[in-house]
Amino acid sequence: MSESAVPSLKRQLLYYWKGYSKQIILGASAIVLIDASELWLPVLLRDTVDAFSAGIGSTPQKNLLIKGLFLVVTLQVFGRYLWRVALSKSSMLAGAGLRKEFADQSFRISIPKMEEKKVGELMTLATSDIENMRFALGPAFIAVIDAVFYCISLPIAMFMIAPALAWKVILPVLMIPLVVIILQGRIALQSKKVQEQLGRLGTLTQEMISGIRLIKTYGLKEEINQKLKKESHSLNERMVNMIGTQARLNPSMEFFLSASMVVLFATPAFSIGTLVAMQRYLQRLLWPLSASAMAVVYFQKAKSSGDEYYQYVDESDIESKTDDSKTFDTSPETPLIEAKNLEFSYPAGKKIIQNLDLKIFEGEWVGISGPVGSGKSTFLQLLMKFYPVEKGKLFINGQDVTCRSHDWVRSHFAPVMQDPYLFQGTLLENLSTSGEEQPLSWSMKVSGLHEDEFMKRLDQKIGERGVGLSGGQKQRVAIARALHKNAPILLLDDPLSSVDSVTAEHVLNQMSEEIRKLKKTVIFVSHHDAHLKYCDRVVRL
């Protein structure tokens, strides 16, 4: 059976066991040790209470009972610390592992498939869904160990103390598992509905925050508020339904436990010590039954969340891996980039690029112009394998891009998009790239950033998406980032559209002078003829 065919809950537990079996065994052993000591505690309490109430037994005997009680309590304190360190920590580490798996899959999944997904739903998946799964691998797992041990051992211990009384007081609490079985299906269904609604609300909230300027400009506050109110109300309804179902568990258990207590104290002819011991056993029996109910809730949530999680991490539409160790023979006359009858269309759309034949040689500056929708930016996306192309249609240094890995292809390019994305960290973090790098001071100088000013601001937070910078500054930071990456090909998609003409002229002069010295190849997409004049030739799409 393939891994994707394994039920999600079983898959979570297998993942937990494979990664943390030593901690699980240690923690489970500590729990069993505590639970075993709990079986002796009521017996010691019975003997101690009977000895003191009847005034029988010597002082050494009484002291021995007290020391036994102290020893059991000390053993429990040590055991509880041990299992918390082993199981709680391992469940947190497992949660971190699930988040890493989520992140790894997000980097593997293809761009078209990722664009189909909603940000809010992915955020819910990475937060509350994984947290639901972690709780099943921690608290719920602990509860199951307790429940199994106590449900077997406690009735035996009760029958050993008072056989005639045990079956009477145990009978009512046997109804608790039946209640749990009835409610567990409802909890699972309602939990799934809550997670779905959380995803929708998250997506709407993300759109509201990202588009706050547009909302304020067009006076859409009331409309967005109504949408948020509607989705929040729907979430509240679903959560109330789920919590209401969960809330029936504890009262039901309390009722049947109280019935057992009534039976216990209504039965005569038993010593006070025996009543104390049986009462203690009954209280302890409530915990495993409560724990089993809690585990059901956690496991059902984990199953619902796991279904969504593994559907995402098992997504087959991922960027394929190829063997980059294979070498190809190329001649000096081989173009650095070549398109042969290249065609491309977006899903359910018309062809954006048709019959494109293009050769670009090392060191060339090639401009690309054309009307809106002619495929200029799309061509740059195809070069970086963000979208699939047919075999034999697109080549880099004589090598078919379909025969090379995405990482290999993208290592050749340093892109600058028209609307550059900046992270919310520091300026230095945004300028950093992976692999071999050019000197940062050189990159900033060529991109037109005032070195004296920006070198002092390298450790300054620039806010989400670079909100602390102007549009022109963001574009020049993106250019500096591209130059800092020592890639042989620069992809410039209208990179100075937000920069004034004087500054743009200065930056392009600097770039033309410095980049040509390094014999880098430049593909320059622009609507501005003044920018394209720096190119050796211009291709119109």
TIVO-632489 format. One record per residue (C-alpha): y, z, x; residue in one letter. Coordinates in steps of 0.25 Angstrom, whole numbers, padded with zeros to 4 digits, always signed. Layout:
BEGIN
YZXA
...
***
This chain:
BEGIN
+0000+0000+0000M
+0014-0004+0005S
+0024+0007+0007E
+0033+0001-0003S
+0021+0003-0013A
+0020+0018-0011V
+0027+0026-0022P
+0040+0031-0018S
+0037+0046-0019L
+0024+0044-0011K
+0032+0036-0001R
+0042+0047+0001Q
+0032+0058+0003L
+0024+0049+0013L
+0037+0046+0021Y
+0040+0061+0021Y
+0026+0065+0026W
+0025+0054+0037K
+0038+0058+0042G
+0038+0073+0041Y
+0023+0078+0040S
+0024+0089+0050K
+0036+0095+0043Q
+0030+0093+0030I
+0017+0101+0035I
+0025+0112+0041L
+0034+0114+0029G
+0022+0113+0019A
+0014+0123+0027S
+0026+0132+0027A
+0027+0131+0012I
+0013+0134+0010V
+0014+0146+0019L
+0026+0151+0010I
+0018+0148-0003D
+0006+0155+0003A
+0014+0168+0006S
+0019+0167-0008E
+0005+0169-0014L
+0004+0182-0006W
+0018+0188-0010L
+0014+0191-0024P
+0002+0198-0020V
+0009+0206-0010L
+0020+0209-0021L
+0009+0213-0031R
+0002+0223-0021D
+0016+0229-0017T
+0021+0231-0031V
+0008+0237-0035D
+0008+0246-0023A
+0022+0251-0025F
+0021+0252-0040S
+0008+0260-0040A
+0012+0268-0028G
-0001+0265-0021I
-0004+0261-0007G
+0000+0267+0006S
+0014+0264+0012T
+0008+0255+0023P
+0001+0247+0013Q
+0015+0245+0005K
+0022+0242+0018N
+0011+0231+0021L
+0014+0225+0008L
+0029+0225+0010I
+0026+0219+0024K
+0017+0208+0018G
+0028+0204+0008L
+0038+0203+0020F
+0029+0195+0028L
+0027+0185+0016V
+0042+0184+0014V
+0044+0182+0029T
+0034+0171+0029L
+0040+0164+0017Q
+0054+0164+0024V
+0048+0157+0036F
+0040+0147+0029G
+0052+0143+0020R
+0060+0141+0032Y
+0049+0133+0038L
+0047+0123+0027W
+0062+0121+0024R
+0063+0117+0039V
+0051+0108+0038A
+0052+0102+0024L
+0067+0102+0021S
+0071+0096+0034K
+0060+0085+0034S
+0064+0081+0020S
+0078+0079+0025M
+0073+0071+0036L
+0065+0063+0027A
+0078+0060+0018G
+0085+0056+0031A
+0073+0047+0034G
+0074+0040+0020L
+0089+0038+0022R
+0086+0031+0035K
+0076+0023+0029E
+0086+0019+0018F
+0096+0016+0029A
+0086+0007+0037D
+0083-0001+0024Q
+0098-0003+0021S
+0099-0009+0035F
+0087-0018+0033R
+0089-0023+0019I
+0095-0037+0017S
+0110-0038+0014I
+0108-0046+0001P
+0098-0035-0004K
+0108-0024+0000M
+0119-0031-0007E
+0111-0030-0020E
+0111-0015-0019K
+0121-0005-0025K
+0128+0004-0015V
+0127+0016-0025G
+0112+0014-0027E
+0110+0014-0012L
+0118+0026-0010M
+0110+0033-0020T
+0097+0029-0013L
+0102+0034+0000A
+0106+0047-0005T
+0101+0053-0018S
+0088+0045-0018D
+0084+0049-0004I
+0088+0063-0007E
+0078+0063-0019N
+0067+0058-0010M
+0071+0069+0001R
+0069+0080-0010F
+0056+0075-0013A
+0052+0076+0002L
+0058+0090+0003G
+0059+0099-0008P
+0049+0092-0017A
+0039+0092-0006F
+0041+0107-0004I
+0040+0109-0019A
+0027+0102-0020V
+0020+0110-0009I
+0025+0123-0015D
+0020+0118-0029A
+0006+0114-0024V
+0004+0127-0016F
+0009+0136-0027Y
+0002+0129-0039C
-0011+0131-0032I
-0010+0144-0026S
-0002+0153-0035L
-0011+0152-0047P
-0023+0156-0038I
-0015+0168-0033A
-0011+0172-0047M
-0026+0171-0051F
-0030+0180-0039M
-0020+0191-0043I
-0022+0191-0058A
-0032+0181-0064P
-0031+0185-0078A
-0016+0184-0078L
-0014+0171-0069A
-0019+0161-0079W
-0010+0166-0090K
+0003+0166-0082V
+0000+0152-0075I
-0003+0145-0088L
+0011+0143-0093P
+0016+0138-0079V
+0006+0127-0079L
+0015+0120-0089M
+0026+0118-0079I
+0019+0106-0072P
+0017+0099-0085L
+0032+0100-0088V
+0035+0094-0074V
+0025+0082-0076I
+0032+0079-0089I
+0046+0079-0083L
+0044+0072-0070Q
+0044+0058-0076G
+0057+0060-0082R
+0063+0066-0070I
+0059+0054-0062A
+0065+0044-0072L
+0078+0051-0073Q
+0079+0053-0058S
+0078+0038-0056K
+0089+0036-0067K
+0098+0046-0060V
+0096+0039-0046Q
+0099+0025-0052E
+0112+0030-0059Q
+0116+0037-0046L
+0115+0023-0039G
+0124+0017-0050R
+0134+0028-0049L
+0134+0027-0034G
+0137+0012-0034T
+0148+0014-0044L
+0155+0025-0036T
+0154+0017-0023Q
+0161+0005-0029E
+0171+0014-0035M
+0174+0020-0021I
+0174+0006-0014S
+0183+0000-0024G
+0193+0011-0026I
+0205+0003-0022R
+0201-0008-0032L
+0198+0002-0043I
+0212+0008-0041K
+0219-0006-0040T
+0213-0011-0053Y
+0214+0002-0061G
+0199+0002-0062L
+0198+0017-0062K
+0194+0020-0076E
+0184+0009-0076E
+0177+0014-0064I
+0178+0028-0069N
+0171+0024-0082Q
+0160+0018-0074K
+0158+0030-0066L
+0158+0039-0078K
+0148+0030-0085K
+0138+0030-0073E
+0141+0045-0070S
+0138+0049-0084H
+0125+0040-0084S
+0121+0048-0071L
+0124+0061-0077N
+0115+0058-0089E
+0104+0054-0080R
+0105+0066-0071M
+0106+0075-0084V
+0093+0069-0089N
+0086+0071-0076M
+0091+0085-0074I
+0088+0089-0088G
+0073+0084-0086T
+0073+0092-0073Q
+0079+0104-0079A
+0067+0105-0089R
+0058+0109-0078L
+0063+0122-0074N
+0065+0128-0088P
+0051+0123-0091S
+0045+0130-0079M
+0053+0143-0081E
+0048+0143-0096F
+0033+0142-0091F
+0035+0152-0080L
+0042+0162-0090S
+0030+0160-0099A
+0020+0164-0087S
+0029+0176-0084M
+0028+0181-0099V
+0013+0180-0098V
+0013+0187-0085L
+0021+0199-0090F
+0014+0200-0103A
+0001+0202-0097T
-0003+0217-0095P
-0012+0224-0086A
-0007+0219-0072F
+0000+0227-0062S
+0014+0225-0058I
+0011+0219-0045G
+0002+0209-0051T
+0013+0205-0061L
+0023+0204-0049V
+0013+0195-0042A
+0010+0186-0054M
+0025+0185-0057Q
+0028+0181-0042R
+0017+0170-0043Y
+0022+0165-0056L
+0036+0164-0050Q
+0030+0157-0038R
+0022+0147-0047L
+0035+0143-0054L
+0040+0138-0040W
+0029+0128-0038P
+0030+0123-0052L
+0045+0122-0051S
+0043+0115-0037A
+0034+0105-0043S
+0044+0102-0054A
+0055+0101-0043M
+0046+0092-0035A
+0043+0083-0047V
+0059+0081-0048V
+0061+0078-0034Y
+0049+0069-0033F
+0053+0061-0045Q
+0067+0060-0040K
+0061+0055-0026A
+0052+0045-0033K
+0063+0039-0041S
+0072+0039-0028S
+0061+0034-0019G
+0058+0022-0028D
+0073+0017-0026E
+0073+0021-0011Y
+0060+0014-0008Y
+0064+0002-0016Q
+0076+0001-0007Y
+0069+0004+0007V
+0057-0006+0003D
+0067-0017+0000E
+0061-0029+0006S
+0073-0038+0007D
+0077-0033+0021I
+0082-0040+0033E
+0069-0045+0040S
+0065-0042+0054K
+0062-0052+0065T
+0058-0052+0079D
+0070-0054+0088D
+0061-0054+0100S
+0058-0068+0098K
+0067-0077+0107T
+0072-0091+0104F
+0076-0102+0114D
+0090-0107+0112T
+0098-0117+0120S
+0113-0116+0124P
+0116-0126+0113E
+0111-0117+0102T
+0121-0113+0093P
+0124-0098+0092L
+0124-0099+0077I
+0118-0111+0069E
+0117-0113+0054A
+0108-0125+0049K
+0110-0129+0035N
+0113-0115+0031L
+0113-0111+0016E
+0115-0098+0009F
+0117-0093-0005S
+0118-0079-0010Y
+0108-0074-0021P
+0111-0081-0034A
+0123-0088-0028G
+0126-0102-0024K
+0125-0107-0009K
+0136-0101-0001I
+0132-0108+0012I
+0126-0122+0011Q
+0121-0131+0022N
+0129-0125+0033L
+0126-0130+0047D
+0134-0123+0058L
+0133-0121+0073K
+0140-0110+0081I
+0139-0109+0096F
+0142-0097+0105E
+0156-0094+0107G
+0161-0102+0095E
+0172-0097+0085W
+0168-0104+0072V
+0176-0102+0060G
+0171-0103+0046I
+0180-0106+0034S
+0178-0110+0020G
+0181-0105+0005P
+0177-0092-0001V
+0162-0092-0004G
+0159-0103+0006S
+0150-0094+0014G
+0158-0090+0026K
+0155-0075+0026S
+0141-0078+0021T
+0138-0087+0033F
+0141-0074+0042L
+0132-0066+0034Q
+0121-0076+0036L
+0123-0076+0051L
+0121-0061+0051M
+0108-0062+0042K
+0114-0054+0031F
+0108-0065+0021Y
+0096-0073+0023P
+0096-0087+0028V
+0085-0098+0028E
+0077-0100+0041K
+0083-0110+0050G
+0097-0110+0044K
+0104-0100+0053L
+0103-0098+0068F
+0109-0089+0079I
+0107-0093+0093N
+0097-0103+0089G
+0088-0092+0082Q
+0086-0093+0067D
+0092-0080+0061V
+0080-0079+0051T
+0071-0077+0064C
+0080-0065+0069R
+0082-0051+0065S
+0095-0047+0057H
+0099-0038+0069D
+0097-0049+0079W
+0106-0059+0071V
+0117-0049+0068R
+0117-0044+0083S
+0124-0058+0085H
+0135-0055+0076F
+0148-0046+0075A
+0153-0049+0061P
+0167-0046+0055V
+0168-0047+0040M
+0181-0049+0032Q
+0179-0035+0026D
+0173-0027+0037P
+0165-0015+0034Y
+0169-0002+0042L
+0162+0011+0041F
+0168+0024+0038Q
+0166+0030+0052G
+0176+0029+0064T
+0182+0016+0069L
+0173+0017+0082L
+0161+0018+0073E
+0165+0005+0066N
+0168-0002+0079L
+0154+0001+0085S
+0143-0009+0084T
+0129-0009+0089S
+0124-0016+0101G
+0132-0021+0113E
+0147-0019+0110E
+0160-0025+0116Q
+0171-0015+0121P
+0177-0008+0109L
+0191-0009+0115S
+0189-0024+0116W
+0184-0026+0102S
+0196-0018+0096M
+0206-0026+0105K
+0201-0040+0101V
+0200-0036+0086S
+0215-0032+0086G
+0213-0017+0084L
+0224-0010+0092H
+0215-0003+0102E
+0225+0009+0105D
+0225+0012+0090E
+0211+0010+0087F
+0205+0016+0099M
+0211+0029+0094K
+0205+0027+0080R
+0191+0025+0085L
+0186+0038+0080D
+0194+0038+0067Q
+0187+0037+0054K
+0191+0024+0046I
+0186+0028+0033G
+0176+0021+0024E
+0176+0005+0026R
+0187+0007+0036G
+0197+0012+0025V
+0206+0018+0036G
+0209+0004+0042L
+0216-0008+0036S
+0209-0020+0033G
+0214-0027+0045G
+0210-0016+0054Q
+0196-0015+0048K
+0194-0030+0051Q
+0198-0028+0065R
+0189-0016+0067V
+0178-0025+0062A
+0182-0036+0072I
+0182-0025+0083A
+0168-0021+0078R
+0163-0035+0079A
+0169-0037+0093L
+0163-0024+0097H
+0149-0029+0094K
+0145-0038+0105N
+0139-0049+0096A
+0140-0064+0100P
+0145-0069+0087I
+0157-0064+0079L
+0157-0066+0064L
+0171-0065+0058L
+0173-0066+0043D
+0188-0066+0041D
+0189-0054+0050P
+0205-0054+0050L
+0208-0056+0035S
+0215-0043+0034S
+0222-0044+0047V
+0237-0049+0047D
+0238-0063+0054S
+0245-0058+0066V
+0234-0048+0069T
+0223-0058+0065A
+0229-0068+0075E
+0229-0058+0086H
+0215-0053+0083V
+0209-0068+0083L
+0216-0071+0096N
+0210-0059+0102Q
+0196-0062+0097M
+0197-0077+0101S
+0201-0073+0115E
+0191-0062+0117E
+0179-0066+0109I
+0179-0080+0115R
+0178-0074+0129K
+0165-0068+0125L
+0160-0081+0119K
+0157-0074+0106K
+0154-0083+0094T
+0163-0081+0082V
+0161-0085+0067I
+0175-0084+0060F
+0175-0084+0045V
+0189-0085+0040S
+0199-0091+0029H
+0210-0091+0039H
+0213-0103+0047D
+0221-0095+0056A
+0209-0087+0060H
+0199-0099+0061L
+0208-0106+0071K
+0202-0097+0082Y
+0188-0103+0079C
+0182-0115+0087D
+0179-0122+0074R
+0179-0119+0059V
+0167-0121+0049V
+0171-0122+0035R
+0160-0118+0024L
***
